[in-house]
């Protein structure tokens, strides 16, 4: 289910997945197949780890990588979940052949 919440996002962020929802910054993004695919990859990750463990692992990895790179943004870019999603977002059939726990190879 896709929701549009205009004032929810910080800076350049335009989408967020919290299973079963995809939350977007504006309605026109509903037609962005690459963004929707990116968020669906996060849905699959959340389903595999279950919602709470996914977000705990996400935040802990973000904090660790932010300290490692001395940058919150570079930390975000290097979270394994984000690396998998960004690397495969243009492949609209990726989820059809993705192996379970596919994010592990991006750790």
N, C-alpha and C positions, 0 to 999 in steps of 0.2 A: 504494500500500500504506500503510495507516494503522498506526502504532505508538503505544503509550501508554508514556510514560516520565515517571513522576510527579515525580521529583526533578531534572528537567533544566531547569526554567524558573525565571526570575528574576521576582519580584514578580507583577504582574498578567498577564504573558504566558502564553498558554495553547496556542499553536500555532506550528509552525515547518515550513517546507517545505525539504527538500533532495531534489531530484528523484532518484529516483522515490518518495520517502517523504514522508508527512505525519506529523509527530510531535506528539502531543497530551499535555496535562497529565493528563487523566483520561479514562476510557473513555466517560463519558456525553457527552463532546463529539463523539463519532462521529456523533451524531444532530443536531448543529447544522449545518444546511444552509448557513447564511450563513458560518460559520467555514470549513467545508470548501470552499465556493466561493472564499472569500478566498485560501485556501492553493492552490487549483487555478489561480487567476490567477497566483500566484507560480510555479507549475510552468511555465506557458506562458512567462513571462518568462525563466525559467531555460533552457528549451528553445531560445528564440530567441537568447540570448546565449551559450549553453553555460554550464555550471555555474561554472567558475572565473572567467571574465570577469564573470559576473553578480555574484558575491560581492565581487570586487575593486571593481567599480563601486558596489555597494551600500555597502560600508564607506567608500570615498572620498567618496561623496555624503553619507553620514551625518556624517562628520567635518567636511566643508565646511559643511553646514547647521547642525550643532551650534555651530560657531564663529560662523556668521552670526547665529543666534538666541540665542547664549550659553546654550544649554540642550540637553543630550543628548536629552531627551524630545521637545522641539519639533523638534530636528534629525531624529529618527526619524519623527515625524509628517509631515515635509515631504520625505522621500525619494520620488522620483518613482514607484518601484515600489509603495511603501505607499499613496501618494495614489491611484494607479490602483486598487489592490485595495480600499481602503476605500470609494472612491466607487462602485464597481460590485459590491460583495459581496452586496448584496440582490437584484441582478438575476441570477437563477439561469441565465439564457440568454445572459448577456453574452459568454461565451467562444465561442458559436456565431457571433456577428457581429463579434467583436473583430478589428480590423485588426492585421497584423503590426507589431511594435514599438509597440504602442499606448501604452506607458508614456512615449514621447517627448513627447507633448503635455502631460505633467504635470511636465516639467523646469522 
